[in-house]
Amino acid sequence: MNTYQIYTAALIACGLASLATALWAGRMNLTRLPKWESLPRNRNIGVVLVFLCLLWCVPQAKPIVWDWMLPWLYPLAIAFSILGFMFLDYLFSRAIGGFFILLTYYFVHEAFTFHTPVLALFAIMCWALGILGLFFSGKPHLFRDFIRKLAKSACIRYTAATYFAAYGVLCLTLGIIHAFRG
């Protein structure tokens, strides 16, 4: 697969994940709150996402680290994932925040590279996701609070569901356009 095909597949996968998130957010209520309230602190899912995000960061780190450190990047990703599992609270919240930041950077960069249609709208929606990621990784308890607000406030629930549905439809549409464009 080349970078264009990876970008197209990533757009489609992100679109489907965003639509699933919109459905999840739209269905959140007080009866489902106890099940989902502990998600931001989930270490098992969090360590997997942390490891994947650190693996994603290794190619970006290669140009800026010393030559003697290059063979240590992958072992350090493993070590830091284990350390995060052992010592960090709200691990999933931090991991999803980091993932949103990485995804935003990737999508905006590749959108400019591959001349994605409606680039301004796509960039704004990506940056909104990246800013949400900054909040979730910087103050991880905000993800728990966000889930609580989803359950308690119909306005927040419908706003979040609408954003993720719109973002999902946009990503799917752009992915399909890029797939046919080839």
Backbone as CSV, one residue per row, in Angstrom:
resi,resn,N_x,N_y,N_z,CA_x,CA_y,CA_z,C_x,C_y,C_z
1,MET,0.839,-1.190,0.000,0.000,0.000,0.000,0.880,1.248,0.000
2,ASN,0.479,2.221,-0.774,1.204,3.481,-0.771,0.522,4.464,0.190
3,THR,1.104,5.637,0.358,0.576,6.591,1.335,-0.823,7.087,0.964
4,TYR,-1.117,7.165,-0.316,-2.447,7.606,-0.744,-3.511,6.582,-0.346
5,GLN,-3.205,5.318,-0.543,-4.155,4.274,-0.166,-4.326,4.193,1.351
6,ILE,-3.245,4.402,2.081,-3.334,4.410,3.542,-4.211,5.573,3.999
7,TYR,-4.020,6.739,3.396,-4.835,7.908,3.742,-6.308,7.649,3.442
8,THR,-6.600,7.060,2.297,-7.984,6.748,1.928,-8.598,5.762,2.915
9,ALA,-7.854,4.712,3.245,-8.353,3.724,4.209,-8.533,4.344,5.596
10,ALA,-7.619,5.227,5.976,-7.732,5.890,7.278,-8.962,6.790,7.336
11,LEU,-9.251,7.481,6.245,-10.454,8.315,6.204,-11.716,7.466,6.373
12,ILE,-11.777,6.354,5.684,-12.956,5.491,5.769,-13.074,4.886,7.168
13,ALA,-11.961,4.418,7.722,-11.985,3.842,9.072,-12.374,4.891,10.114
14,CYS,-11.841,6.099,9.968,-12.188,7.175,10.903,-13.652,7.554,10.766
15,GLY,-14.157,7.542,9.546,-15.570,7.838,9.340,-16.465,6.828,10.030
16,LEU,-16.132,5.556,9.894,-16.930,4.522,10.551,-16.827,4.613,12.076
17,ALA,-15.606,4.855,12.580,-15.426,5.002,14.027,-16.159,6.228,14.560
18,SER,-16.164,7.312,13.797,-16.868,8.526,14.223,-18.373,8.318,14.236
19,LEU,-18.886,7.584,13.268,-20.322,7.276,13.265,-20.684,6.388,14.456
20,ALA,-19.821,5.443,14.794,-20.051,4.611,15.983,-19.997,5.458,17.251
21,THR,-19.081,6.414,17.305,-18.990,7.317,18.451,-20.229,8.194,18.542
22,ALA,-20.742,8.646,17.408,-21.968,9.451,17.397,-23.138,8.641,17.935
23,LEU,-23.214,7.390,17.539,-24.272,6.521,18.047,-24.122,6.311,19.546
24,TRP,-22.893,6.076,19.993,-22.628,5.911,21.425,-23.009,7.163,22.209
25,ALA,-22.596,8.319,21.710,-22.894,9.578,22.412,-24.389,9.859,22.413
26,GLY,-25.057,9.575,21.320,-26.486,9.832,21.233,-27.313,8.930,22.135
27,ARG,-26.798,7.752,22.419,-27.538,6.800,23.253,-27.184,6.889,24.733
28,MET,-26.211,7.724,25.088,-25.776,7.828,26.480,-26.906,8.409,27.327
29,ASN,-27.167,7.796,28.455,-28.149,8.316,29.407,-27.747,7.890,30.811
30,LEU,-28.534,8.262,31.787,-28.168,7.993,33.177,-28.134,6.505,33.506
31,THR,-28.922,5.697,32.803,-28.879,4.255,33.080,-27.612,3.611,32.526
32,ARG,-27.029,4.172,31.486,-25.790,3.633,30.914,-24.539,4.250,31.547
33,LEU,-24.720,5.306,32.309,-23.582,6.028,32.884,-22.677,5.147,33.741
34,PRO,-23.183,4.319,34.642,-22.256,3.517,35.473,-21.343,2.604,34.654
35,LYS,-21.826,2.113,33.533,-21.013,1.237,32.686,-19.867,1.999,32.030
36,TRP,-20.128,3.219,31.581,-19.145,3.965,30.782,-18.319,4.956,31.588
37,GLU,-18.725,5.246,32.811,-18.027,6.252,33.605,-16.590,5.838,33.949
38,SER,-16.337,4.545,34.008,-14.986,4.080,34.356,-14.076,3.946,33.125
39,LEU,-14.589,4.185,31.934,-13.785,4.053,30.714,-12.513,4.905,30.721
40,PRO,-12.549,6.180,31.131,-11.311,6.977,31.091,-10.183,6.412,31.942
41,ARG,-10.511,5.622,32.956,-9.481,5.056,33.824,-9.079,3.642,33.426
42,ASN,-9.651,3.116,32.379,-9.387,1.737,31.975,-7.936,1.595,31.526
43,ARG,-7.178,0.822,32.277,-5.758,0.658,31.981,-5.520,-0.364,30.874
44,ASN,-6.344,-1.384,30.789,-6.107,-2.448,29.810,-6.289,-1.949,28.381
45,ILE,-7.375,-1.253,28.123,-7.573,-0.689,26.787,-6.604,0.465,26.565
46,GLY,-6.363,1.230,27.622,-5.475,2.382,27.521,-4.058,2.011,27.139
47,VAL,-3.531,0.917,27.714,-2.146,0.548,27.411,-2.005,0.099,25.963
48,VAL,-3.022,-0.529,25.416,-2.967,-0.930,24.001,-2.937,0.314,23.117
49,LEU,-3.802,1.279,23.405,-3.840,2.508,22.612,-2.570,3.328,22.802
50,VAL,-2.039,3.373,24.024,-0.779,4.079,24.271,0.344,3.453,23.444
51,PHE,0.409,2.133,23.444,1.455,1.445,22.684,1.332,1.736,21.194
52,LEU,0.106,1.691,20.661,-0.092,1.985,19.237,0.279,3.431,18.913
53,CYS,-0.074,4.362,19.791,0.285,5.774,19.565,1.798,5.970,19.616
54,LEU,2.468,5.303,20.563,3.922,5.421,20.627,4.592,4.799,19.401
55,LEU,4.041,3.691,18.911,4.570,3.118,17.668,4.387,4.080,16.500
56,TRP,3.262,4.784,16.486,3.002,5.768,15.445,4.013,6.915,15.522
57,CYS,4.463,7.237,16.733,5.395,8.350,16.919,6.833,8.017,16.539
58,VAL,7.186,6.738,16.528,8.582,6.360,16.261,9.083,6.895,14.911
59,PRO,8.352,6.741,13.793,8.879,7.287,12.531,9.058,8.809,12.559
60,GLN,8.196,9.515,13.318,8.369,10.963,13.414,9.563,11.334,14.284
61,ALA,9.919,10.454,15.215,11.036,10.747,16.108,12.384,10.446,15.467
62,LYS,12.425,9.561,14.491,13.695,9.145,13.899,14.546,10.310,13.371
63,PRO,13.976,11.296,12.680,14.833,12.374,12.170,15.393,13.303,13.242
64,ILE,14.815,13.299,14.433,15.240,14.293,15.419,16.026,13.713,16.594
65,VAL,16.198,12.391,16.648,16.982,11.816,17.741,18.402,11.527,17.262
66,TRP,19.306,11.373,18.219,20.690,11.066,17.893,20.783,9.689,17.269
67,ASP,21.807,9.479,16.488,21.988,8.193,15.806,22.105,7.029,16.783
68,TRP,22.767,7.251,17.903,22.945,6.166,18.864,21.620,5.750,19.507
69,MET,20.619,6.614,19.423,19.341,6.332,20.070,18.346,5.613,19.144
70,LEU,18.601,5.592,17.856,17.668,4.986,16.893,17.289,3.544,17.224
71,PRO,18.249,2.672,17.581,17.839,1.297,17.886,17.005,1.175,19.164
72,TRP,16.984,2.231,19.959,16.255,2.182,21.233,14.823,2.673,21.132
73,LEU,14.393,3.211,19.995,13.067,3.820,19.909,11.944,2.808,20.124
74,TYR,12.012,1.666,19.482,10.958,0.664,19.671,10.975,0.058,21.076
75,PRO,12.141,-0.292,21.621,12.139,-0.753,23.010,11.646,0.307,23.993
76,LEU,11.950,1.579,23.716,11.442,2.645,24.583,9.922,2.768,24.493
77,ALA,9.359,2.535,23.311,7.898,2.550,23.186,7.277,1.461,24.054
78,ILE,7.895,0.295,24.080,7.407,-0.790,24.936,7.571,-0.424,26.408
79,ALA,8.751,0.086,26.762,9.021,0.431,28.164,8.092,1.529,28.664
80,PHE,7.881,2.556,27.850,7.006,3.647,28.290,5.546,3.215,28.356
81,SER,5.151,2.278,27.522,3.793,1.736,27.625,3.612,0.997,28.945
82,ILE,4.610,0.215,29.311,4.546,-0.511,30.585,4.563,0.457,31.762
83,LEU,5.444,1.459,31.705,5.492,2.453,32.780,4.178,3.217,32.891
84,GLY,3.583,3.558,31.759,2.288,4.232,31.784,1.218,3.359,32.412
85,PHE,1.241,2.081,32.077,0.277,1.137,32.664,0.441,1.072,34.180
86,MET,1.690,1.095,34.634,1.946,0.936,36.064,1.686,2.209,36.865
87,PHE,1.951,3.383,36.288,1.977,4.589,37.106,0.962,5.672,36.740
88,LEU,0.344,5.629,35.573,-0.553,6.708,35.175,-2.006,6.383,35.491
89,ASP,-2.685,7.352,36.027,-4.124,7.240,36.225,-4.802,7.829,34.981
90,TYR,-6.024,7.438,34.726,-6.763,7.883,33.545,-5.977,7.572,32.266
91,LEU,-5.486,6.359,32.170,-4.624,6.000,31.041,-5.367,6.036,29.710
92,PHE,-6.585,5.534,29.676,-7.324,5.554,28.412,-7.630,6.989,27.985
93,SER,-7.960,7.834,28.935,-8.241,9.229,28.612,-7.018,9.904,28.000
94,ARG,-5.867,9.674,28.584,-4.631,10.246,28.041,-4.328,9.664,26.654
95,ALA,-4.564,8.364,26.510,-4.272,7.702,25.239,-5.201,8.187,24.135
96,ILE,-6.483,8.328,24.420,-7.419,8.781,23.386,-7.126,10.236,23.021
97,GLY,-6.708,11.029,24.010,-6.312,12.405,23.717,-5.104,12.456,22.800
98,GLY,-4.109,11.642,23.090,-2.931,11.572,22.226,-3.270,11.066,20.838
99,PHE,-4.171,10.090,20.772,-4.596,9.566,19.473,-5.307,10.641,18.658
100,PHE,-6.172,11.420,19.297,-6.861,12.506,18.588,-5.862,13.530,18.059
101,ILE,-4.836,13.838,18.839,-3.822,14.798,18.401,-3.050,14.251,17.198
102,LEU,-2.613,13.004,17.288,-1.880,12.386,16.180,-2.746,12.289,14.928
103,LEU,-4.007,11.919,15.110,-4.915,11.779,13.977,-5.161,13.123,13.302
104,THR,-5.320,14.160,14.103,-5.529,15.497,13.541,-4.332,15.934,12.703
105,TYR,-3.146,15.770,13.271,-1.949,16.150,12.522,-1.858,15.363,11.218
106,TYR,-2.085,14.068,11.296,-1.984,13.219,10.112,-2.996,13.629,9.046
107,PHE,-4.256,13.779,9.441,-5.282,14.100,8.457,-5.074,15.466,7.819
108,VAL,-4.740,16.467,8.611,-4.556,17.813,8.036,-3.342,17.824,7.101
109,HIS,-2.263,17.166,7.510,-1.075,17.115,6.654,-1.376,16.398,5.333
110,GLU,-1.992,15.235,5.415,-2.274,14.468,4.200,-3.357,15.130,3.349
111,ALA,-4.279,15.839,3.963,-5.312,16.534,3.192,-4.693,17.606,2.303
112,PHE,-3.696,18.302,2.825,-3.001,19.279,2.001,-2.174,18.584,0.925
113,THR,-1.556,17.480,1.275,-0.713,16.756,0.325,-1.521,16.215,-0.848
114,PHE,-2.698,15.642,-0.560,-3.481,14.972,-1.595,-4.660,15.812,-2.096
115,HIS,-4.662,17.103,-1.803,-5.669,18.034,-2.318,-7.097,17.539,-2.052
116,THR,-7.385,17.322,-0.797,-8.700,16.842,-0.384,-9.743,17.928,-0.633
117,PRO,-10.898,17.563,-1.185,-11.967,18.553,-1.370,-12.457,19.101,-0.027
118,VAL,-13.090,20.239,-0.055,-13.599,20.967,1.128,-12.574,20.964,2.253
119,LEU,-11.346,21.319,1.887,-10.225,21.255,2.812,-10.429,22.128,4.045
120,ALA,-10.972,23.314,3.864,-11.148,24.215,5.006,-12.095,23.613,6.040
121,LEU,-13.225,23.083,5.598,-14.174,22.456,6.519,-13.545,21.242,7.190
122,PHE,-12.857,20.414,6.413,-12.229,19.225,6.965,-11.165,19.592,7.996
123,ALA,-10.349,20.595,7.699,-9.305,21.021,8.634,-9.915,21.548,9.931
124,ILE,-10.978,22.328,9.834,-11.618,22.862,11.036,-12.186,21.741,11.899
125,MET,-12.822,20.772,11.255,-13.387,19.655,12.025,-12.274,18.795,12.633
126,CYS,-11.174,18.637,11.924,-10.031,17.901,12.477,-9.424,18.655,13.652
127,TRP,-9.265,19.954,13.502,-8.682,20.739,14.592,-9.560,20.718,15.835
128,ALA,-10.864,20.692,15.654,-11.766,20.572,16.810,-11.494,19.257,17.547
129,LEU,-11.279,18.189,16.788,-10.957,16.904,17.403,-9.591,16.962,18.089
130,GLY,-8.637,17.621,17.471,-7.313,17.766,18.074,-7.349,18.582,19.351
131,ILE,-8.148,19.638,19.372,-8.277,20.444,20.586,-8.930,19.634,21.699
132,LEU,-9.929,18.836,21.343,-10.534,17.933,22.325,-9.475,16.968,22.863
133,GLY,-8.612,16.484,21.985,-7.527,15.606,22.410,-6.556,16.295,23.357
134,LEU,-6.272,17.572,23.117,-5.408,18.316,24.034,-6.015,18.382,25.427
135,PHE,-7.311,18.625,25.498,-7.980,18.681,26.800,-7.969,17.318,27.481
136,PHE,-8.276,16.259,26.719,-8.347,14.924,27.320,-6.984,14.427,27.787
137,SER,-5.924,14.779,27.083,-4.607,14.323,27.522,-4.009,15.243,28.581
138,GLY,-4.323,16.525,28.527,-3.796,17.465,29.507,-4.515,17.421,30.839
139,LYS,-5.808,17.262,30.808,-6.630,17.141,32.020,-7.527,15.921,31.831
140,PRO,-6.996,14.738,32.092,-7.706,13.516,31.726,-9.045,13.303,32.426
141,HIS,-9.240,13.942,33.566,-10.539,13.781,34.231,-11.666,14.443,33.431
142,LEU,-11.321,15.301,32.488,-12.350,15.953,31.682,-13.094,14.959,30.785
143,PHE,-12.447,13.860,30.416,-13.140,12.838,29.629,-14.239,12.182,30.464
144,ARG,-13.949,11.905,31.734,-14.977,11.370,32.635,-16.114,12.374,32.803
145,ASP,-15.755,13.639,32.985,-16.773,14.681,33.118,-17.598,14.825,31.842
146,PHE,-16.950,14.669,30.694,-17.654,14.728,29.414,-18.679,13.600,29.314
147,ILE,-18.304,12.400,29.731,-19.242,11.278,29.715,-20.411,11.551,30.652
148,ARG,-20.131,12.127,31.808,-21.212,12.464,32.751,-22.154,13.510,32.154
149,LYS,-21.577,14.502,31.480,-22.428,15.536,30.862,-23.244,14.965,29.714
150,LEU,-22.673,14.018,28.975,-23.436,13.355,27.916,-24.673,12.680,28.498
151,ALA,-24.501,12.053,29.657,-25.612,11.319,30.264,-26.663,12.249,30.846
152,LYS,-26.248,13.408,31.325,-27.172,14.289,32.044,-27.798,15.370,31.182
153,SER,-27.108,15.817,30.131,-27.580,16.957,29.352,-27.920,16.544,27.925
154,ALA,-29.174,16.726,27.567,-29.594,16.402,26.202,-28.910,17.313,25.184
155,CYS,-28.677,18.557,25.554,-28.029,19.507,24.638,-26.596,19.058,24.321
156,ILE,-25.831,18.696,25.338,-24.459,18.223,25.132,-24.470,16.920,24.343
157,ARG,-25.384,16.032,24.679,-25.479,14.735,24.000,-25.736,14.915,22.512
158,TYR,-26.702,15.764,22.162,-27.033,15.951,20.752,-25.957,16.742,20.017
159,THR,-25.298,17.656,20.711,-24.195,18.392,20.093,-23.035,17.443,19.761
160,ALA,-22.662,16.604,20.727,-21.567,15.654,20.498,-21.947,14.646,19.414
161,ALA,-23.168,14.133,19.479,-23.604,13.160,18.470,-23.628,13.796,17.081
162,THR,-24.071,15.040,16.998,-24.115,15.744,15.718,-22.714,15.979,15.171
163,TYR,-21.783,16.416,16.043,-20.412,16.645,15.582,-19.809,15.344,15.059
164,PHE,-19.881,14.272,15.842,-19.252,13.025,15.412,-19.948,12.433,14.196
165,ALA,-21.259,12.611,14.084,-21.956,12.128,12.886,-21.511,12.927,11.655
166,ALA,-21.439,14.254,11.801,-21.002,15.097,10.675,-19.552,14.783,10.292
167,TYR,-18.708,14.625,11.296,-17.304,14.295,11.037,-17.191,12.925,10.366
168,GLY,-17.982,11.972,10.832,-17.973,10.641,10.239,-18.441,10.641,8.800
169,VAL,-19.521,11.354,8.529,-20.032,11.432,7.154,-19.009,12.137,6.257
170,LEU,-18.398,13.197,6.767,-17.383,13.915,5.989,-16.185,13.006,5.689
171,CYS,-15.692,12.293,6.703,-14.545,11.394,6.484,-14.898,10.281,5.505
172,LEU,-16.073,9.686,5.667,-16.497,8.634,4.739,-16.609,9.164,3.309
173,THR,-17.229,10.316,3.163,-17.394,10.911,1.832,-16.038,11.205,1.193
174,LEU,-15.145,11.810,1.973,-13.820,12.124,1.434,-13.038,10.849,1.127
175,GLY,-13.176,9.830,1.962,-12.516,8.562,1.696,-13.008,7.923,0.408
176,ILE,-14.316,7.981,0.184,-14.886,7.420,-1.049,-14.438,8.238,-2.263
177,ILE,-14.433,9.564,-2.124,-13.960,10.418,-3.221,-12.518,10.079,-3.572
178,HIS,-11.673,9.937,-2.549,-10.260,9.612,-2.801,-10.116,8.203,-3.372
179,ALA,-10.965,7.275,-2.945,-10.892,5.915,-3.466,-11.208,5.886,-4.964
180,PHE,-12.216,6.665,-5.380,-12.559,6.703,-6.802,-11.589,7.546,-7.616
181,ARG,-11.002,8.531,-6.972,-10.024,9.384,-7.643,-8.764,8.600,-7.965
182,GLY,-8.417,7.663,-7.045,-7.288,6.765,-7.264,-5.991,7.442,-7.159
